[in-house]
Amino acid sequence: MYRIADSCLNAVTPMSAYFVMTLGILQRYRASAGIGTLASLTVPLSAVMLVVWSLLFYAWWALGIPLGPGAPVRLRVGLSPADIWWLSTGSSGERSIETVRGAREHFGIGEHRGSRGGRP
């Protein structure tokens, strides 16, 4: 979600490296153009991009398409991201949720509750 909002607002911010270049090109065709003119021309485009990218993200999420290799859209309850990665790197016969839970019980590690793995 951060990248969606960030990419849409890059065209509007005067801190963008391309803002000055775009303003120079705009002033070739409209000599009276300034920062406000450029911002007023790019805000509607940014709003449309924000809506379209957000709808695309929600559709992607609703369909359950993985975000990348070993990065499922929804994490299973009780498993850490490291456990999810470990499960996704092996074949289904070698690695299962039961082996992860068995290893956790063997080494005395509780259920995952944040970055400390459930330990006090």
N, C-alpha and C positions, 0 to 999 in steps of 0.2 A: 504494500500500500504506500510505503514511503516513496518508492521509486516512481509510482504513478503520479503522485502529487508533485514530486520534485521535477519530473520531466515536463509536466504541463506548465509549471510556473517559471521555468527557465527562460522562456521567451519574454516574460513580462518584466523580470527583474533588471534594473539598470546595472547590477553587478556582473551580469553575464558578459563574457569576453566578446560575444557577437553583437551585443546591444549597440555599441558604438559604431561598429561596421554597418549594421542594418540601418542605423540612423543616418549615416553618411550616404548610403544608397538611396534612402527615402528622400533626403534633401536634394538629391540630383533632380528628382521629378517634382518635388513640392518644396520650394525654397523656404517657405515659412514653417516647415515642420520642425517640431522640437521633441523633447522627451515625452511630453504629454500626448502629442499626436501619435507617436509610435506605441505608447502604452495603450491608448484607446483603440488602436487598430489590432493589437495583439491580445487584449483581454477576452474578446468574444471567441477567438480561436482557442485560447487556453481553456476557456470554459467548456467548449465543445469537446476538446481533447480529454479533459478530465472526466466528463460524462461517459464518453465512448470507452476509454481505458478502464474505468470502473466497472462498466457493464461487462466488458470482456473478461475482467478478472473474476467477477461474480459468476459468470457463465462457466469459466474454467474451473472454479471452485465447486460449483454445483454438479458438474459432470464428474468430479473426482479425478481429473487428469493430474498425474504427478507434476510437481513443480520442477523437478530435475531428477537426475539419477540418485536413487536412494533418499529422495526427499518427498515423502507422501504428503498429500494435502492435509490429511487428518492423522494425528498421532494417536496411537493406542494408549488407553489409560493404563498407568502403572509402568510404562516403559520409557526410558530416557531416549533422547535423540541418538545417543551412542548405541543403545540396544537396537533401535530401529535400523541404524546403518549396518550393524553387525549381522542382523537377520537378513538384510537385503543383499549382502555381498556373497552369501553362500547359496548352494542349491537348497530347495525346500526339504529334501530328505535329511541333510546334515544338520541344519539349524532350525530350531523351532522356538516358540515362546516358552515351552516347557523347559528347554535346556537353559534359556536365559534365567527363568525363575529358579530352576534347580541350582544354577551357579550362584545366584544371589543368596539362596538359603545356605548353601555350602560355605560361602565366605562370610556369612552373617551380615549381608547388606540388605537393608529394608527396601520397601517400595520407593520408587523415585519420587521425591518431594522437592524438586528444585535442583539447584546446582550442587548441593552437598549430598545428594543421593539418599536422603532420609536419615542420615546420621546426625546426632546432636552437635 
